[in-house]
Amino acid sequence: MILVERSAHVAAPVEAVWDVVQRAEQLPAWLAGVRAAEVLSGEGFGRRQLVQAGRGAAHEAEVIAYQEPTLIGWRERAKGAGARAEARTEIYVQL
């Protein structure tokens, strides 16, 4: 397993940051390599979304952690012929 950790400090209220990171359609604005994203069904925990990578790969993702306004996490699975990749991404928003 490969683990990549990143952190950043944002000079904004946690509620403002949460409003951006928890909306799937905002992923291209802050997550490198994402071209587009859309909600397929649901909201909060269990929400399913489709994430389009910059190179055309599509990943179906399910929200597996959700605690407003501090935590959202999702698991992505690659789609398409021969796709075997899986990634887990967690986003933490903290004051």
C-alpha positions in Angstrom: 0.0 0.0 0.0 1.2 3.5 -0.8 0.3 6.3 1.6 0.5 9.9 0.5 -0.1 12.6 3.1 -0.5 16.3 2.4 -1.5 19.3 4.5 -2.2 22.9 3.9 -3.2 25.9 5.9 -6.1 28.0 4.6 -6.8 31.5 6.1 -10.6 31.0 6.0 -13.3 30.0 8.5 -13.7 26.2 8.7 -17.3 26.5 7.4 -16.1 28.2 4.2 -13.5 25.6 3.6 -16.0 22.8 4.3 -18.5 24.3 1.8 -15.8 23.8 -0.9 -14.3 20.4 0.0 -17.6 18.6 0.6 -19.1 19.4 -2.8 -18.1 17.0 -5.5 -18.4 19.5 -8.3 -15.7 21.6 -6.5 -13.1 18.9 -6.6 -11.3 20.3 -9.8 -10.9 23.6 -8.1 -8.6 22.2 -5.3 -7.7 18.6 -6.0 -4.8 18.2 -8.5 -5.5 15.8 -11.4 -9.3 16.1 -11.3 -11.0 17.3 -14.5 -14.6 16.9 -13.4 -16.7 15.4 -10.7 -20.4 14.8 -10.2 -22.7 13.2 -7.6 -24.3 10.0 -8.8 -26.6 9.5 -5.8 -27.1 10.3 -2.2 -25.5 12.9 0.1 -23.2 12.7 3.1 -22.1 9.2 4.2 -22.7 6.7 1.4 -22.8 9.4 -1.4 -21.6 8.0 -4.7 -19.8 10.2 -7.1 -18.0 10.0 -10.4 -14.5 11.6 -10.6 -12.9 12.2 -14.0 -9.1 12.4 -14.0 -7.2 14.7 -16.2 -6.0 11.8 -18.4 -9.6 10.6 -19.1 -9.7 7.9 -16.4 -13.0 7.7 -14.5 -13.2 6.6 -10.9 -16.4 5.8 -9.1 -16.2 6.9 -5.5 -18.2 6.3 -2.3 -18.1 8.6 0.7 -17.0 6.4 3.6 -16.4 9.0 6.3 -18.5 12.1 6.9 -18.5 14.4 9.9 -19.6 17.9 9.2 -17.7 20.3 9.2 -14.4 18.5 9.9 -14.1 15.2 7.9 -15.0 13.8 4.6 -13.3 10.7 3.2 -14.0 8.6 0.2 -12.8 5.4 -1.5 -12.3 5.5 -5.3 -12.4 2.6 -7.7 -11.1 2.8 -11.3 -13.7 2.1 -14.0 -13.1 0.6 -17.5 -11.6 -2.5 -19.1 -8.9 -4.0 -17.0 -9.2 -1.5 -14.2 -7.9 -2.9 -11.0 -6.7 0.3 -9.2 -8.2 1.4 -5.9 -7.4 4.4 -3.9 -8.6 5.8 -0.6 -8.6 9.5 -0.1 -9.4 11.3 3.1 -9.8 15.0 3.5 -9.6 16.6 7.0 -10.7 20.2 7.6 -9.7 21.5 11.0 -9.5 24.9 12.6 
